[in-house]
Amino acid sequence: MVTKEVTHIQSTTPKVRALHELNPDCWMCKSLREPAHLVFFESRTSIGKLNPDQFFRGYSFVTLKWHREELFQLSDRDRKEFLEDMSRVAAALARSLSPDKMNYELLGNGMPHLHWHLVPRYRDDPFWGRPIWTGPRRRKRLAREDYEDLLTQLRARLRK
């Protein structure tokens, strides 16, 4: 039987002080707030940040703040809040960027830590009508100011 060491952290959200578990072997647990300049949302349950690769403008992640691999492993309250966080971020992306469609993906077979991929899609993207994983593409990094512009738009929409 293999056991993993689990690290406990104290939630930084003032509303609720709860112990949550991080997995020291999980890359996502180790990098929840990294890169820090791409984080634009935080709640009791989730962190929202832009994907550094902006091939799809606005592509973002909403990541659970502690280590769980399946939605059914969350309490009803935590699952509802995690889903609500995803919806709030998706709405902010849609209102800020006016995509033609929003894609929502919660996979976990490549990185077993609950996290949403929120991908605004545009009719002129080269994979329109297909999943974003279906073809080769170059990563698109933005200038620091361009990331900041996106973050400013998203934060303003999330405050409304």
C-alpha positions as CSV (number, residue, x, y, z in Angstrom):
1,M,0.0,0.0,0.0
2,V,1.4,3.4,-1.0
3,T,0.6,6.4,1.1
4,K,1.3,10.0,0.3
5,E,2.2,12.7,2.7
6,V,-0.4,15.4,2.9
7,T,0.2,19.0,3.8
8,H,-2.5,21.0,5.6
9,I,-3.0,24.7,4.8
10,Q,-5.1,27.3,6.5
11,S,-7.5,29.0,4.1
12,T,-6.6,32.7,3.5
13,T,-10.2,33.7,2.9
14,P,-11.4,35.6,5.9
15,K,-15.0,34.3,5.6
16,V,-14.1,30.7,6.3
17,R,-11.1,29.3,8.1
18,A,-10.9,25.7,7.2
19,L,-8.1,23.2,6.9
20,H,-7.6,21.8,3.4
21,E,-5.2,19.3,2.0
22,L,-2.5,19.8,-0.6
23,N,-0.7,17.0,-2.2
24,P,3.1,17.7,-2.2
25,D,3.5,15.5,-5.3
26,C,0.9,17.5,-7.3
27,W,2.2,20.2,-9.6
28,M,-1.1,22.1,-9.3
29,C,-1.0,22.1,-5.5
30,K,2.5,23.5,-5.6
31,S,1.6,26.3,-8.1
32,L,-1.9,27.4,-7.2
33,R,-1.0,31.1,-7.4
34,E,1.8,30.9,-10.0
35,P,2.5,32.7,-12.1
36,A,1.2,35.3,-9.7
37,H,0.8,38.0,-12.4
38,L,-1.9,35.9,-14.1
39,V,-4.2,35.4,-11.1
40,F,-7.4,37.4,-11.4
41,F,-9.9,35.6,-9.1
42,E,-9.9,34.0,-5.7
43,S,-12.7,32.6,-3.5
44,R,-12.9,30.2,-0.6
45,T,-12.7,27.3,-3.1
46,S,-11.0,28.4,-6.2
47,I,-8.2,30.4,-7.9
48,G,-8.8,31.8,-11.4
49,K,-5.9,32.6,-13.7
50,L,-5.1,33.2,-17.3
51,N,-3.4,30.4,-19.2
52,P,0.1,31.8,-20.1
53,D,-0.7,30.4,-23.6
54,Q,-3.2,32.8,-25.1
55,F,-3.6,31.2,-28.5
56,F,-7.3,31.3,-27.6
57,R,-7.8,34.8,-26.3
58,G,-9.0,34.6,-22.7
59,Y,-8.2,30.9,-22.1
60,S,-8.3,30.6,-18.3
61,F,-8.2,28.0,-15.5
62,V,-10.3,27.8,-12.4
63,T,-8.5,25.5,-10.0
64,L,-9.7,24.0,-6.7
65,K,-7.6,25.3,-3.8
66,W,-7.0,21.9,-2.3
67,H,-6.3,18.5,-3.7
68,R,-9.2,16.5,-5.0
69,E,-9.4,14.6,-8.2
70,E,-13.1,14.1,-8.7
71,L,-16.2,16.3,-8.3
72,F,-17.9,13.6,-6.3
73,Q,-15.2,13.8,-3.7
74,L,-16.3,17.4,-2.7
75,S,-18.9,18.1,-0.1
76,D,-22.2,19.5,-1.6
77,R,-21.3,23.0,-0.4
78,D,-17.7,22.9,-1.9
79,R,-18.9,21.4,-5.2
80,K,-21.6,24.1,-5.5
81,E,-19.2,26.8,-4.8
82,F,-16.6,25.4,-7.2
83,L,-19.2,25.2,-10.0
84,E,-20.5,28.7,-9.1
85,D,-16.9,30.1,-9.3
86,M,-16.4,28.5,-12.7
87,S,-19.7,30.1,-13.9
88,R,-18.8,33.5,-12.5
89,V,-15.4,33.4,-14.3
90,A,-17.0,32.1,-17.5
91,A,-19.5,35.0,-17.4
92,A,-16.8,37.5,-16.9
93,L,-14.8,36.1,-19.8
94,A,-17.9,36.2,-22.0
95,R,-18.9,39.8,-21.1
96,S,-15.3,41.0,-21.5
97,L,-14.3,39.3,-24.7
98,S,-17.6,38.5,-26.5
99,P,-16.6,35.1,-27.8
100,D,-18.9,33.2,-30.2
101,K,-19.0,30.2,-27.7
102,M,-17.5,29.3,-24.4
103,N,-15.9,25.8,-24.0
104,Y,-15.8,24.2,-20.5
105,E,-13.5,21.3,-19.8
106,L,-13.0,19.3,-16.6
107,L,-10.7,16.4,-17.5
108,G,-8.1,15.4,-15.0
109,N,-6.5,12.4,-16.7
110,G,-3.4,14.4,-17.6
111,M,-3.3,16.4,-14.3
112,P,-5.4,14.7,-11.6
113,H,-6.4,17.9,-9.7
114,L,-9.8,19.5,-10.1
115,H,-9.5,22.4,-12.5
116,W,-11.6,23.9,-15.2
117,H,-10.4,24.9,-18.6
118,L,-12.5,27.8,-19.8
119,V,-11.8,28.5,-23.4
120,P,-13.5,31.4,-25.2
121,R,-14.0,30.3,-28.8
122,Y,-14.2,32.5,-31.9
123,R,-15.6,31.6,-35.3
124,D,-12.3,32.6,-36.9
125,D,-10.1,30.3,-34.7
126,P,-8.4,27.5,-36.7
127,F,-10.2,24.8,-34.7
128,W,-13.7,26.2,-34.7
129,G,-16.2,23.4,-34.4
130,R,-13.5,21.0,-33.0
131,P,-11.9,20.6,-29.6
132,I,-8.8,22.8,-29.0
133,W,-6.6,19.7,-28.7
134,T,-7.3,18.4,-32.2
135,G,-4.4,20.0,-34.1
136,P,-0.9,21.4,-33.8
137,R,-0.6,25.0,-32.8
138,R,2.1,27.4,-31.6
139,R,1.9,28.7,-28.1
140,K,1.1,32.4,-28.0
141,R,2.7,34.5,-25.2
142,L,1.6,38.0,-24.7
143,A,3.5,41.1,-23.7
144,R,3.1,41.8,-20.0
145,E,0.9,44.9,-20.8
146,D,-1.5,42.7,-22.8
147,Y,-1.9,40.2,-20.0
148,E,-2.6,43.2,-17.7
149,D,-5.2,44.6,-20.1
150,L,-7.0,41.2,-20.0
151,L,-6.7,40.9,-16.3
152,T,-8.1,44.5,-15.8
153,Q,-11.1,43.7,-17.9
154,L,-11.8,40.4,-16.1
155,R,-11.4,41.9,-12.6
156,A,-13.8,44.7,-13.5
157,R,-16.4,42.3,-14.8
158,L,-16.1,40.1,-11.7
159,R,-16.7,43.1,-9.4
160,K,-20.1,43.8,-11.0
